[in-house]
């Protein structure tokens, strides 16, 4: 709550950690050539970086964290829709029913969030309209990121069919290649690094190390979010 726009520094830290780990253990310090041509990774990385940045930026558009998390659970819906359109897939009635129920849940949560935004911004009509329009833009950003993420999954699936499955290699390149792109977000990342330094001090249990608590939270987030 104190740092609602800190998504960029969190994402950068996750990307950096996974890139360093992959450079050591997967790429063997750059001595191992990729099994999939690197030009395909650049396409995948463009999608992946866009999804990450748009999802983070949505938090600055009056999107609450619970709605953000619930909305992102709609990846199954987006994947099924694009699978039908692009790959001409067909699914069982049970899967269609499951997706319909998930869609109903997301719609209900989004509708209730809209009512909450309207009630919170009811001080005057002009401000209320502006807040609501920003919220609509946030919903649009989440929808775009959801569809882009599903399209990236389909692209990755076609690559695996053609070149074989190399998930660890893809994980490394998907996180290492976008790192220069974070230079565009450097002012925001630096700003939140300064704010993190100003957070209350915390003593890490067991080792006695004292550091600002937000850095401890960031470290734990990076470690726990690492895809095994």
URSULGI-V807762 format. One record per helix or strand of 2 or more residues. SS is the DSSP state (H for helix, E for strand). FROM is the first residue (numbers start at 1). LEN is the number of residues. If there is no record, write none. Layout:
ss->SS from->FROM len->LEN
ss->SS from->FROM len->LEN
This chain:
ss->H from->7 len->19
ss->H from->38 len->21
ss->H from->65 len->8
ss->H from->75 len->12
ss->H from->93 len->28
ss->H from->125 len->39
ss->H from->167 len->31
ss->E from->201 len->3
ss->E from->210 len->3
ss->H from->213 len->12
